């Protein structure tokens, strides 16, 4: 592994200061944070962005301003559109995740002195830590793709 697991404020966190991460280390980060489903990583390495950059990105892409239409433009369409806009011309560690009932986006970011897994809700423009939302069935990851 190319990262260090440390205790920060009574929680296990991953300390990883590099701006790029190999697909092997990224796979291990996802497993560390409890992602148990099949994980599909298409590239050899990815860019880890800062959390503040992620928030600015979510606001600038503004998929949340688009009108929902059941079975035509719903959660999977929002997540694909956000993914494409967030990834074009970059290697950002942002992917698409599905639960049994919902599609959303996942980002791996630098947050303070460690690497954190974030859920992006492209329909609302919200960002959550995966730890804070992983017990919600709507965000329990069954499939994950990062290209």
N, CA, C and O atoms as a GROMACS GRO file, in nm:
protein
  588
    1UNK      N    1   0.084  -0.119   0.000
    1UNK     CA    2   0.000   0.000   0.000
    1UNK      C    3   0.088   0.125   0.000
    1UNK      O    4   0.195   0.127   0.061
    2UNK      N    5   0.040   0.228  -0.069
    2UNK     CA    6   0.114   0.353  -0.076
    2UNK      C    7   0.060   0.458   0.019
    2UNK      O    8   0.087   0.576   0.001
    3UNK      N    9  -0.015   0.416   0.119
    3UNK     CA   10  -0.070   0.513   0.214
    3UNK      C   11  -0.053   0.461   0.356
    3UNK      O   12  -0.017   0.345   0.378
    4UNK      N   13  -0.079   0.551   0.452
    4UNK     CA   14  -0.064   0.517   0.593
    4UNK      C   15  -0.201   0.527   0.660
    4UNK      O   16  -0.273   0.625   0.639
    5UNK      N   17  -0.237   0.428   0.738
    5UNK     CA   18  -0.360   0.434   0.817
    5UNK      C   19  -0.322   0.488   0.954
    5UNK      O   20  -0.232   0.437   1.020
    6UNK      N   21  -0.394   0.593   0.996
    6UNK     CA   22  -0.363   0.658   1.123
    6UNK      C   23  -0.491   0.685   1.201
    6UNK      O   24  -0.600   0.691   1.143
    7UNK      N   25  -0.477   0.700   1.331
    7UNK     CA   26  -0.589   0.738   1.415
    7UNK      C   27  -0.594   0.890   1.423
    7UNK      O   28  -0.498   0.953   1.468
    8UNK      N   29  -0.703   0.950   1.379
    8UNK     CA   30  -0.723   1.094   1.386
    8UNK      C   31  -0.855   1.119   1.456
    8UNK      O   32  -0.961   1.079   1.406
    9UNK      N   33  -0.850   1.184   1.571
    9UNK     CA   34  -0.970   1.212   1.652
    9UNK      C   35  -1.052   1.085   1.674
    9UNK      O   36  -1.173   1.083   1.651
   10UNK      N   37  -0.985   0.979   1.718
   10UNK     CA   38  -1.047   0.850   1.751
   10UNK      C   39  -1.110   0.780   1.631
   10UNK      O   40  -1.196   0.693   1.649
   11UNK      N   41  -1.071   0.816   1.512
   11UNK     CA   42  -1.119   0.748   1.392
   11UNK      C   43  -1.000   0.706   1.307
   11UNK      O   44  -0.901   0.778   1.298
   12UNK      N   45  -1.011   0.590   1.246
   12UNK     CA   46  -0.908   0.546   1.154
   12UNK      C   47  -0.924   0.624   1.024
   12UNK      O   48  -1.034   0.630   0.969
   13UNK      N   49  -0.817   0.684   0.977
   13UNK     CA   50  -0.819   0.761   0.853
   13UNK      C   51  -0.696   0.724   0.771
   13UNK      O   52  -0.599   0.668   0.823
   14UNK      N   53  -0.701   0.755   0.643
   14UNK     CA   54  -0.589   0.728   0.554
   14UNK      C   55  -0.512   0.857   0.530
   14UNK      O   56  -0.568   0.956   0.481
   15UNK      N   57  -0.384   0.855   0.564
   15UNK     CA   58  -0.297   0.969   0.537
   15UNK      C   59  -0.229   0.941   0.404
   15UNK      O   60  -0.156   0.843   0.389
   16UNK      N   61  -0.254   1.028   0.307
   16UNK     CA   62  -0.199   1.012   0.172
   16UNK      C   63  -0.182   1.151   0.114
   16UNK      O   64  -0.281   1.217   0.081
   17UNK      N   65  -0.060   1.198   0.100
   17UNK     CA   66  -0.034   1.337   0.061
   17UNK      C   67  -0.015   1.355  -0.089
   17UNK      O   68  -0.018   1.469  -0.137
   18UNK      N   69   0.003   1.248  -0.163
   18UNK     CA   70   0.027   1.259  -0.308
   18UNK      C   71  -0.099   1.309  -0.379
   18UNK      O   72  -0.211   1.291  -0.331
   19UNK      N   73  -0.078   1.372  -0.494
   19UNK     CA   74  -0.191   1.423  -0.573
   19UNK      C   75  -0.247   1.318  -0.668
   19UNK      O   76  -0.360   1.331  -0.714
   20UNK      N   77  -0.169   1.214  -0.696
   20UNK     CA   78  -0.219   1.104  -0.779
   20UNK      C   79  -0.217   0.976  -0.696
   20UNK      O   80  -0.140   0.961  -0.601
   21UNK      N   81  -0.305   0.885  -0.736
   21UNK     CA   82  -0.316   0.758  -0.665
   21UNK      C   83  -0.329   0.646  -0.768
   21UNK      O   84  -0.401   0.659  -0.867
   22UNK      N   85  -0.259   0.537  -0.746
   22UNK     CA   86  -0.267   0.422  -0.837
   22UNK      C   87  -0.403   0.355  -0.822
   22UNK      O   88  -0.471   0.371  -0.720
   23UNK      N   89  -0.442   0.280  -0.923
   23UNK     CA   90  -0.571   0.210  -0.914
   23UNK      C   91  -0.569   0.107  -0.801
   23UNK      O   92  -0.673   0.082  -0.739
   24UNK      N   93  -0.454   0.048  -0.772
   24UNK     CA   94  -0.445  -0.048  -0.662
   24UNK      C   95  -0.467   0.020  -0.528
   24UNK      O   96  -0.543  -0.029  -0.444
   25UNK      N   97  -0.400   0.135  -0.507
   25UNK     CA   98  -0.420   0.208  -0.381
   25UNK      C   99  -0.562   0.262  -0.372
   25UNK      O  100  -0.621   0.262  -0.263
   26UNK      N  101  -0.618   0.308  -0.482
   26UNK     CA  102  -0.755   0.358  -0.480
   26UNK      C  103  -0.852   0.246  -0.444
   26UNK      O  104  -0.944   0.266  -0.365
   27UNK      N  105  -0.832   0.129  -0.501
   27UNK     CA  106  -0.914   0.012  -0.468
   27UNK      C  107  -0.907  -0.015  -0.317
   27UNK      O  108  -1.010  -0.040  -0.253
   28UNK      N  109  -0.786  -0.010  -0.261
   28UNK     CA  110  -0.768  -0.034  -0.117
   28UNK      C  111  -0.833   0.075  -0.031
   28UNK      O  112  -0.886   0.046   0.076
   29UNK      N  113  -0.829   0.200  -0.077
   29UNK     CA  114  -0.896   0.310  -0.006
   29UNK      C  115  -1.047   0.284  -0.001
   29UNK      O  116  -1.110   0.299   0.104
   30UNK      N  117  -1.104   0.246  -0.114
   30UNK     CA  118  -1.248   0.217  -0.120
   30UNK      C  119  -1.284   0.102  -0.026
   30UNK      O  120  -1.385   0.110   0.044
   31UNK      N  121  -1.204  -0.002  -0.025
   31UNK     CA  122  -1.228  -0.114   0.067
   31UNK      C  123  -1.214  -0.069   0.213
   31UNK      O  124  -1.294  -0.108   0.298
   32UNK      N  125  -1.115   0.014   0.241
   32UNK     CA  126  -1.094   0.066   0.376
   32UNK      C  127  -1.219   0.137   0.426
   32UNK      O  128  -1.258   0.121   0.542
   33UNK      N  129  -1.283   0.216   0.340
   33UNK     CA  130  -1.402   0.291   0.380
   33UNK      C  131  -1.530   0.207   0.374
   33UNK      O  132  -1.639   0.260   0.397
   34UNK      N  133  -1.517   0.078   0.345
   34UNK     CA  134  -1.632  -0.011   0.358
   34UNK      C  135  -1.707  -0.040   0.230
   34UNK      O  136  -1.816  -0.098   0.235
   35UNK      N  137  -1.653  -0.001   0.116
   35UNK     CA  138  -1.718  -0.034  -0.012
   35UNK      C  139  -1.690  -0.181  -0.039
   35UNK      O  140  -1.575  -0.220  -0.061
   36UNK      N  141  -1.795  -0.263  -0.038
   36UNK     CA  142  -1.779  -0.408  -0.046
   36UNK      C  143  -1.819  -0.465  -0.182
   36UNK      O  144  -1.794  -0.583  -0.209
   37UNK      N  145  -1.880  -0.385  -0.266
   37UNK     CA  146  -1.932  -0.431  -0.394
   37UNK      C  147  -1.819  -0.447  -0.496
   37UNK      O  148  -1.704  -0.411  -0.468
   38UNK      N  149  -1.850  -0.500  -0.615
   38UNK     CA  150  -1.750  -0.500  -0.722
   38UNK      C  151  -1.711  -0.356  -0.755
   38UNK      O  152  -1.796  -0.267  -0.762
   39UNK      N  153  -1.582  -0.334  -0.775
   39UNK     CA  154  -1.529  -0.202  -0.807
   39UNK      C  155  -1.461  -0.211  -0.943
   39UNK      O  156  -1.375  -0.296  -0.963
   40UNK      N  157  -1.499  -0.124  -1.034
   40UNK     CA  158  -1.442  -0.123  -1.169
   40UNK      C  159  -1.361   0.005  -1.187
   40UNK      O  160  -1.417   0.115  -1.190
   41UNK      N  161  -1.229  -0.010  -1.199
   41UNK     CA  162  -1.138   0.103  -1.218
   41UNK      C  163  -1.071   0.085  -1.354
   41UNK      O  164  -0.999  -0.012  -1.375
   42UNK      N  165  -1.093   0.178  -1.445
   42UNK     CA  166  -1.048   0.162  -1.583
   42UNK      C  167  -0.905   0.208  -1.608
   42UNK      O  168  -0.839   0.157  -1.699
   43UNK      N  169  -0.855   0.304  -1.529
   43UNK     CA  170  -0.724   0.361  -1.556
   43UNK      C  171  -0.621   0.317  -1.452
   43UNK      O  172  -0.656   0.262  -1.348
   44UNK      N  173  -0.494   0.342  -1.483
   44UNK     CA  174  -0.385   0.303  -1.393
   44UNK      C  175  -0.370   0.396  -1.274
   44UNK      O  176  -0.323   0.354  -1.168
   45UNK      N  177  -0.409   0.524  -1.291
   45UNK     CA  178  -0.396   0.620  -1.182
   45UNK      C  179  -0.503   0.728  -1.194
   45UNK      O  180  -0.563   0.747  -1.299
   46UNK      N  181  -0.523   0.799  -1.082
   46UNK     CA  182  -0.626   0.903  -1.075
   46UNK      C  183  -0.573   1.021  -0.994
   46UNK      O  184  -0.480   1.007  -0.916
   47UNK      N  185  -0.634   1.138  -1.016
   47UNK     CA  186  -0.598   1.260  -0.944
   47UNK      C  187  -0.690   1.274  -0.822
   47UNK      O  188  -0.812   1.262  -0.833
   48UNK      N  189  -0.630   1.300  -0.707
   48UNK     CA  190  -0.708   1.328  -0.587
   48UNK      C  191  -0.718   1.479  -0.573
   48UNK      O  192  -0.616   1.547  -0.558
   49UNK      N  193  -0.839   1.532  -0.577
   49UNK     CA  194  -0.857   1.676  -0.563
   49UNK      C  195  -0.886   1.711  -0.417
   49UNK      O  196  -0.920   1.625  -0.336
   50UNK      N  197  -0.871   1.838  -0.386
   50UNK     CA  198  -0.901   1.888  -0.253
   50UNK      C  199  -1.052   1.898  -0.235
   50UNK      O  200  -1.125   1.924  -0.330
   51UNK      N  201  -1.099   1.877  -0.113
   51UNK     CA  202  -1.243   1.884  -0.084
   51UNK      C  203  -1.304   2.017  -0.128
   51UNK      O  204  -1.413   2.019  -0.185
   52UNK      N  205  -1.236   2.128  -0.102
   52UNK     CA  206  -1.289   2.259  -0.141
   52UNK      C  207  -1.305   2.271  -0.292
   52UNK      O  208  -1.399   2.333  -0.341
   53UNK      N  209  -1.212   2.210  -0.366
   53UNK     CA  210  -1.224   2.207  -0.512
   53UNK      C  211  -1.346   2.125  -0.554
   53UNK      O  212  -1.415   2.161  -0.650
   54UNK      N  213  -1.372   2.016  -0.483
   54UNK     CA  214  -1.491   1.934  -0.512
   54UNK      C  215  -1.618   2.016  -0.494
   54UNK      O  216  -1.707   2.012  -0.579
   55UNK      N  217  -1.628   2.089  -0.385
   55UNK     CA  218  -1.748   2.170  -0.359
   55UNK      C  219  -1.767   2.273  -0.469
   55UNK      O  220  -1.879   2.292  -0.517
   56UNK      N  221  -1.660   2.340  -0.510
   56UNK     CA  222  -1.669   2.438  -0.619
   56UNK      C  223  -1.712   2.370  -0.749
   56UNK      O  224  -1.791   2.424  -0.825
   57UNK      N  225  -1.659   2.251  -0.773
   57UNK     CA  226  -1.693   2.175  -0.893
   57UNK      C  227  -1.842   2.140  -0.895
   57UNK      O  228  -1.908   2.157  -0.998
   58UNK      N  229  -1.895   2.091  -0.783
   58UNK     CA  230  -2.037   2.056  -0.774
   58UNK      C  231  -2.124   2.179  -0.802
   58UNK      O  232  -2.223   2.170  -0.875
   59UNK      N  233  -2.086   2.292  -0.746
   59UNK     CA  234  -2.163   2.416  -0.767
   59UNK      C  235  -2.155   2.462  -0.912
   59UNK      O  236  -2.254   2.509  -0.968
   60UNK      N  237  -2.037   2.450  -0.974
   60UNK     CA  238  -2.020   2.498  -1.111
   60UNK      C  239  -2.088   2.408  -1.214
   60UNK      O  240  -2.135   2.456  -1.317
   61UNK      N  241  -2.093   2.280  -1.186
   61UNK     CA  242  -2.157   2.187  -1.280
   61UNK      C  243  -2.309   2.200  -1.272
   61UNK      O  244  -2.378   2.183  -1.373
   62UNK      N  245  -2.359   2.229  -1.158
   62UNK     CA  246  -2.500   2.258  -1.127
   62UNK      C  247  -2.605   2.169  -1.195
   62UNK      O  248  -2.706   2.218  -1.246
   63UNK      N  249  -2.580   2.038  -1.195
   63UNK     CA  250  -2.682   1.945  -1.245
   63UNK      C  251  -2.811   1.954  -1.165
   63UNK      O  252  -2.918   1.921  -1.214
   64UNK      N  253  -2.800   2.000  -1.040
   64UNK     CA  254  -2.916   2.011  -0.952
   64UNK      C  255  -3.019   2.113  -1.003
   64UNK      O  256  -3.132   2.116  -0.954
   65UNK      N  257  -2.981   2.195  -1.098
   65UNK     CA  258  -3.075   2.294  -1.153
   65UNK      C  259  -3.163   2.235  -1.265
   65UNK      O  260  -3.260   2.298  -1.309
   66UNK      N  261  -3.128   2.116  -1.310
   66UNK     CA  262  -3.202   2.053  -1.420
   66UNK      C  263  -3.330   1.987  -1.368
   66UNK      O  264  -3.337   1.945  -1.253
   67UNK      N  265  -3.428   1.980  -1.454
   67UNK     CA  266  -3.560   1.929  -1.414
   67UNK      C  267  -3.564   1.776  -1.419
   67UNK      O  268  -3.532   1.714  -1.521
   68UNK      N  269  -3.606   1.718  -1.308
   68UNK     CA  270  -3.624   1.573  -1.296
   68UNK      C  271  -3.746   1.531  -1.378
   68UNK      O  272  -3.849   1.597  -1.376
   69UNK      N  273  -3.732   1.419  -1.450
   69UNK     CA  274  -3.846   1.361  -1.520
   69UNK      C  275  -3.833   1.209  -1.509
   69UNK      O  276  -3.741   1.149  -1.566
   70UNK      N  277  -3.925   1.148  -1.438
   70UNK     CA  278  -3.920   1.004  -1.410
   70UNK      C  279  -3.899   0.923  -1.538
   70UNK      O  280  -3.967   0.943  -1.638
   71UNK      N  281  -3.802   0.831  -1.531
   71UNK     CA  282  -3.767   0.739  -1.639
   71UNK      C  283  -3.709   0.807  -1.764
   71UNK      O  284  -3.672   0.738  -1.859
   72UNK      N  285  -3.700   0.939  -1.763
   72UNK     CA  286  -3.643   1.011  -1.876
   72UNK      C  287  -3.515   1.082  -1.834
   72UNK      O  288  -3.410   1.065  -1.896
   73UNK      N  289  -3.524   1.162  -1.728
   73UNK     CA  290  -3.406   1.227  -1.670
   73UNK      C  291  -3.417   1.212  -1.519
   73UNK      O  292  -3.466   1.301  -1.449
   74UNK      N  293  -3.368   1.097  -1.471
   74UNK     CA  294  -3.377   1.067  -1.328
   74UNK      C  295  -3.237   1.045  -1.271
   74UNK      O  296  -3.139   1.088  -1.331
   75UNK      N  297  -3.226   0.978  -1.158
   75UNK     CA  298  -3.100   0.972  -1.084
   75UNK      C  299  -2.982   0.919  -1.166
   75UNK      O  300  -2.871   0.972  -1.155
   76UNK      N  301  -3.003   0.817  -1.248
   76UNK     CA  302  -2.891   0.766  -1.327
   76UNK      C  303  -2.844   0.868  -1.430
   76UNK      O  304  -2.725   0.878  -1.458
   77UNK      N  305  -2.937   0.943  -1.487
   77UNK     CA  306  -2.900   1.046  -1.584
   77UNK      C  307  -2.825   1.161  -1.517
   77UNK      O  308  -2.727   1.211  -1.571
   78UNK      N  309  -2.871   1.202  -1.399
   78UNK     CA  310  -2.802   1.306  -1.323
   78UNK      C  311  -2.658   1.262  -1.294
   78UNK      O  312  -2.564   1.340  -1.312
   79UNK      N  313  -2.641   1.139  -1.248
   79UNK     CA  314  -2.507   1.094  -1.209
   79UNK      C  315  -2.414   1.081  -1.329
   79UNK      O  316  -2.295   1.113  -1.320
   80UNK      N  317  -2.466   1.036  -1.442
   80UNK     CA  318  -2.384   1.025  -1.562
   80UNK      C  319  -2.345   1.164  -1.613
   80UNK      O  320  -2.229   1.187  -1.648
   81UNK      N  321  -2.440   1.256  -1.615
   81UNK     CA  322  -2.410   1.393  -1.661
   81UNK      C  323  -2.307   1.459  -1.569
   81UNK      O  324  -2.213   1.521  -1.618
   82UNK      N  325  -2.324   1.446  -1.439
   82UNK     CA  326  -2.226   1.503  -1.346
   82UNK      C  327  -2.089   1.440  -1.370
   82UNK      O  328  -1.988   1.511  -1.377
   83UNK      N  329  -2.086   1.310  -1.383
   83UNK     CA  330  -1.960   1.238  -1.403
   83UNK      C  331  -1.887   1.288  -1.527
   83UNK      O  332  -1.768   1.319  -1.520
   84UNK      N  333  -1.958   1.298  -1.638
   84UNK     CA  334  -1.896   1.342  -1.764
   84UNK      C  335  -1.843   1.484  -1.750
   84UNK      O  336  -1.730   1.512  -1.789
   85UNK      N  337  -1.923   1.573  -1.694
   85UNK     CA  338  -1.879   1.713  -1.679
   85UNK      C  339  -1.761   1.725  -1.582
   85UNK      O  340  -1.675   1.810  -1.600
   86UNK      N  341  -1.758   1.642  -1.479
   86UNK     CA  342  -1.650   1.648  -1.380
   86UNK      C  343  -1.520   1.587  -1.431
   86UNK      O  344  -1.412   1.626  -1.386
   87UNK      N  345  -1.528   1.493  -1.523
   87UNK     CA  346  -1.412   1.417  -1.566
   87UNK      C  347  -1.348   1.463  -1.696
   87UNK      O  348  -1.231   1.435  -1.719
   88UNK      N  349  -1.420   1.533  -1.782
   88UNK     CA  350  -1.370   1.567  -1.915
   88UNK      C  351  -1.232   1.631  -1.906
   88UNK      O  352  -1.214   1.735  -1.841
   89UNK      N  353  -1.135   1.568  -1.971
   89UNK     CA  354  -0.999   1.621  -1.977
   89UNK      C  355  -0.921   1.612  -1.847
   89UNK      O  356  -0.816   1.675  -1.834
   90UNK      N  357  -0.970   1.534  -1.749
   90UNK     CA  358  -0.899   1.520  -1.621
   90UNK      C  359  -0.888   1.373  -1.583
   90UNK      O  360  -0.943   1.286  -1.650
   91UNK      N  361  -0.816   1.347  -1.476
   91UNK     CA  362  -0.806   1.212  -1.419
   91UNK      C  363  -0.863   1.212  -1.277
   91UNK      O  364  -0.823   1.129  -1.195
   92UNK      N  365  -0.956   1.304  -1.249
   92UNK     CA  366  -1.012   1.315  -1.114
   92UNK      C  367  -1.069   1.181  -1.067
   92UNK      O  368  -1.128   1.106  -1.145
   93UNK      N  369  -1.050   1.152  -0.939
   93UNK     CA  370  -1.100   1.029  -0.878
   93UNK      C  371  -1.248   1.048  -0.842
   93UNK      O  372  -1.286   1.055  -0.725
   94UNK      N  373  -1.329   1.056  -0.946
   94UNK     CA  374  -1.474   1.072  -0.932
   94UNK      C  375  -1.540   0.963  -1.015
   94UNK      O  376  -1.504   0.943  -1.131
   95UNK      N  377  -1.636   0.893  -0.955
   95UNK     CA  378  -1.702   0.784  -1.026
   95UNK      C  379  -1.852   0.786  -1.008
   95UNK      O  380  -1.909   0.876  -0.947
   96UNK      N  381  -1.915   0.682  -1.063
   96UNK     CA  382  -2.060   0.664  -1.052
   96UNK      C  383  -2.086   0.542  -0.965
   96UNK      O  384  -2.024   0.438  -0.982
   97UNK      N  385  -2.180   0.558  -0.872
   97UNK     CA  386  -2.217   0.448  -0.783
   97UNK      C  387  -2.368   0.425  -0.790
   97UNK      O  388  -2.444   0.517  -0.818
   98UNK      N  389  -2.407   0.301  -0.765
   98UNK     CA  390  -2.548   0.265  -0.762
   98UNK      C  391  -2.579   0.188  -0.635
   98UNK      O  392  -2.500   0.104  -0.592
   99UNK      N  393  -2.691   0.217  -0.576
   99UNK     CA  394  -2.746   0.130  -0.472
   99UNK      C  395  -2.855   0.048  -0.541
   99UNK      O  396  -2.864   0.050  -0.663
  100UNK      N  397  -2.935  -0.022  -0.466
  100UNK     CA  398  -3.045  -0.098  -0.527
  100UNK      C  399  -3.152  -0.007  -0.586
  100UNK      O  400  -3.226  -0.048  -0.675
  101UNK      N  401  -3.160   0.118  -0.537
  101UNK     CA  402  -3.270   0.207  -0.578
  101UNK      C  403  -3.225   0.344  -0.630
  101UNK      O  404  -3.310   0.424  -0.669
  102UNK      N  405  -3.094   0.371  -0.633
  102UNK     CA  406  -3.051   0.508  -0.662
  102UNK      C  407  -2.912   0.511  -0.725
  102UNK      O  408  -2.830   0.423  -0.698
  103UNK      N  409  -2.887   0.611  -0.809
  103UNK     CA  410  -2.754   0.635  -0.866
  103UNK      C  411  -2.705   0.770  -0.817
  103UNK      O  412  -2.783   0.864  -0.801
  104UNK      N  413  -2.573   0.780  -0.792
  104UNK     CA  414  -2.513   0.901  -0.739
  104UNK      C  415  -2.364   0.898  -0.774
  104UNK      O  416  -2.320   0.806  -0.843
  105UNK      N  417  -2.289   0.993  -0.727
  105UNK     CA  418  -2.146   0.999  -0.758
  105UNK      C  419  -2.063   0.988  -0.630
  105UNK      O  420  -2.109   1.022  -0.521
  106UNK      N  421  -1.941   0.940  -0.648
  106UNK     CA  422  -1.845   0.924  -0.540
  106UNK      C  423  -1.717   0.997  -0.580
  106UNK      O  424  -1.675   0.991  -0.696
  107UNK      N  425  -1.654   1.065  -0.484
  107UNK     CA  426  -1.524   1.128  -0.508
  107UNK      C  427  -1.429   1.094  -0.394
  107UNK      O  428  -1.469   1.086  -0.278
  108UNK      N  429  -1.304   1.075  -0.430
  108UNK     CA  430  -1.200   1.055  -0.330
  108UNK      C  431  -1.121   1.184  -0.328
  108UNK      O  432  -1.064   1.225  -0.430
  109UNK      N  433  -1.116   1.250  -0.212
  109UNK     CA  434  -1.056   1.384  -0.200
  109UNK      C  435  -0.961   1.393  -0.082
  109UNK      O  436  -0.970   1.318   0.014
  110UNK      N  437  -0.870   1.490  -0.094
  110UNK     CA  438  -0.791   1.530   0.022
  110UNK      C  439  -0.880   1.615   0.111
  110UNK      O  440  -0.945   1.708   0.064
  111UNK      N  441  -0.884   1.582   0.238
  111UNK     CA  442  -0.961   1.658   0.336
  111UNK      C  443  -0.876   1.669   0.462
  111UNK      O  444  -0.849   1.570   0.528
  112UNK      N  445  -0.836   1.791   0.493
  112UNK     CA  446  -0.742   1.815   0.604
  112UNK      C  447  -0.614   1.738   0.575
  112UNK      O  448  -0.552   1.760   0.470
  113UNK      N  449  -0.572   1.648   0.663
  113UNK     CA  450  -0.447   1.574   0.642
  113UNK      C  451  -0.469   1.431   0.593
  113UNK      O  452  -0.376   1.350   0.598
  114UNK      N  453  -0.587   1.400   0.546
  114UNK     CA  454  -0.612   1.262   0.506
  114UNK      C  455  -0.699   1.256   0.379
  114UNK      O  456  -0.744   1.358   0.327
  115UNK      N  457  -0.721   1.135   0.334
  115UNK     CA  458  -0.803   1.111   0.216
  115UNK      C  459  -0.940   1.064   0.264
  115UNK      O  460  -0.950   0.976   0.350
  116UNK      N  461  -1.043   1.123   0.209
  116UNK     CA  462  -1.181   1.093   0.251
  116UNK      C  463  -1.264   1.056   0.129
  116UNK      O  464  -1.238   1.102   0.018
  117UNK      N  465  -1.363   0.973   0.152
  117UNK     CA  466  -1.457   0.931   0.048
  117UNK      C  467  -1.584   1.014   0.063
  117UNK      O  468  -1.642   1.021   0.172
  118UNK      N  469  -1.628   1.078  -0.047
  118UNK     CA  470  -1.745   1.165  -0.044
  118UNK      C  471  -1.852   1.116  -0.140
  118UNK      O  472  -1.823   1.064  -0.247
  119UNK      N  473  -1.977   1.134  -0.099
  119UNK     CA  474  -2.093   1.107  -0.184
  119UNK      C  475  -2.141   1.240  -0.239
  119UNK      O  476  -2.158   1.337  -0.165
  120UNK      N  477  -2.162   1.246  -0.369
  120UNK     CA  478  -2.216   1.364  -0.435
  120UNK      C  479  -2.357   1.329  -0.479
  120UNK      O  480  -2.379   1.231  -0.550
  121UNK      N  481  -2.452   1.409  -0.437
  121UNK     CA  482  -2.592   1.392  -0.478
  121UNK      C  483  -2.617   1.494  -0.589
  121UNK      O  484  -2.650   1.610  -0.561
  122UNK      N  485  -2.603   1.452  -0.716
  122UNK     CA  486  -2.610   1.547  -0.827
  122UNK      C  487  -2.750   1.606  -0.849
  122UNK      O  488  -2.764   1.710  -0.914
  123UNK      N  489  -2.853   1.541  -0.796
  123UNK     CA  490  -2.989   1.596  -0.809
  123UNK      C  491  -3.009   1.715  -0.715
  123UNK      O  492  -3.092   1.802  -0.742
  124UNK      N  493  -2.934   1.720  -0.605
  124UNK     CA  494  -2.950   1.824  -0.504
  124UNK      C  495  -2.832   1.920  -0.496
  124UNK      O  496  -2.846   2.031  -0.444
  125UNK      N  497  -2.717   1.879  -0.547
  125UNK     CA  498  -2.597   1.959  -0.534
  125UNK      C  499  -2.533   1.947  -0.397
  125UNK      O  500  -2.458   2.036  -0.356
  126UNK      N  501  -2.560   1.838  -0.326
  126UNK     CA  502  -2.509   1.816  -0.192
  126UNK      C  503  -2.387   1.724  -0.194
  126UNK      O  504  -2.372   1.640  -0.282
  127UNK      N  505  -2.300   1.741  -0.094
  127UNK     CA  506  -2.182   1.657  -0.076
  127UNK      C  507  -2.181   1.609   0.068
  127UNK      O  508  -2.196   1.689   0.161
  128UNK      N  509  -2.162   1.477   0.088
  128UNK     CA  510  -2.160   1.416   0.222
  128UNK      C  511  -2.035   1.331   0.236
  128UNK      O  512  -1.984   1.280   0.136
  129UNK      N  513  -1.984   1.315   0.357
  129UNK     CA  514  -1.882   1.212   0.376
  129UNK      C  515  -1.953   1.077   0.364
  129UNK      O  516  -2.068   1.062   0.406
  130UNK      N  517  -1.884   0.981   0.308
  130UNK     CA  518  -1.944   0.848   0.295
  130UNK      C  519  -1.976   0.790   0.432
  130UNK      O  520  -2.079   0.724   0.450
  131UNK      N  521  -1.888   0.814   0.530
  131UNK     CA  522  -1.912   0.763   0.666
  131UNK      C  523  -2.044   0.814   0.724
  131UNK      O  524  -2.111   0.742   0.797
  132UNK      N  525  -2.081   0.938   0.692
  132UNK     CA  526  -2.203   0.996   0.750
  132UNK      C  527  -2.331   0.946   0.683
  132UNK      O  528  -2.440   0.965   0.737
  133UNK      N  529  -2.319   0.883   0.567
  133UNK     CA  530  -2.440   0.849   0.492
  133UNK      C  531  -2.447   0.701   0.454
  133UNK      O  532  -2.548   0.656   0.399
  134UNK      N  533  -2.341   0.625   0.482
  134UNK     CA  534  -2.334   0.487   0.432
  134UNK      C  535  -2.440   0.393   0.491
  134UNK      O  536  -2.467   0.288   0.433
  135UNK      N  537  -2.500   0.429   0.604
  135UNK     CA  538  -2.604   0.344   0.661
  135UNK      C  539  -2.742   0.370   0.600
  135UNK      O  540  -2.836   0.294   0.625
  136UNK      N  541  -2.754   0.475   0.522
  136UNK     CA  542  -2.878   0.505   0.451
  136UNK      C  543  -2.885   0.410   0.330
  136UNK      O  544  -2.796   0.413   0.245
  137UNK      N  545  -2.989   0.327   0.323
  137UNK     CA  546  -3.000   0.226   0.216
  137UNK      C  547  -2.990   0.286   0.077
  137UNK      O  548  -2.942   0.220  -0.016
  138UNK      N  549  -3.034   0.410   0.062
  138UNK     CA  550  -3.030   0.475  -0.069
  138UNK      C  551  -2.887   0.496  -0.116
  138UNK      O  552  -2.863   0.508  -0.237
  139UNK      N  553  -2.791   0.500  -0.023
  139UNK     CA  554  -2.651   0.525  -0.059
  139UNK      C  555  -2.560   0.406  -0.029
  139UNK      O  556  -2.438   0.422  -0.027
  140UNK      N  557  -2.616   0.290  -0.006
  140UNK     CA  558  -2.536   0.169   0.015
  140UNK      C  559  -2.490   0.120  -0.121
  140UNK      O  560  -2.571   0.073  -0.202
  141UNK      N  561  -2.362   0.129  -0.147
  141UNK     CA  562  -2.308   0.105  -0.281
  141UNK      C  563  -2.314  -0.043  -0.319
  141UNK      O  564  -2.259  -0.129  -0.250
  142UNK      N  565  -2.383  -0.070  -0.432
  142UNK     CA  566  -2.389  -0.206  -0.487
  142UNK      C  567  -2.299  -0.221  -0.610
  142UNK      O  568  -2.255  -0.332  -0.642
  143UNK      N  569  -2.272  -0.110  -0.678
  143UNK     CA  570  -2.184  -0.110  -0.796
  143UNK      C  571  -2.110   0.023  -0.799
  143UNK      O  572  -2.164   0.127  -0.762
  144UNK      N  573  -1.984   0.018  -0.846
  144UNK     CA  574  -1.904   0.140  -0.854
  144UNK      C  575  -1.815   0.134  -0.976
  144UNK      O  576  -1.746   0.035  -0.999
  145UNK      N  577  -1.817   0.242  -1.056
  145UNK     CA  578  -1.735   0.250  -1.177
  145UNK      C  579  -1.659   0.382  -1.178
  145UNK      O  580  -1.716   0.488  -1.150
  146UNK      N  581  -1.531   0.375  -1.209
  146UNK     CA  582  -1.451   0.495  -1.227
  146UNK      C  583  -1.366   0.473  -1.351
  146UNK      O  584  -1.286   0.380  -1.358
  147UNK      N  585  -1.384   0.560  -1.450
  147UNK     CA  586  -1.311   0.546  -1.578
  147UNK      C  587  -1.215   0.662  -1.596
  147UNK      O  588  -1.145   0.669  -1.697
   0.00000   0.00000   0.00000
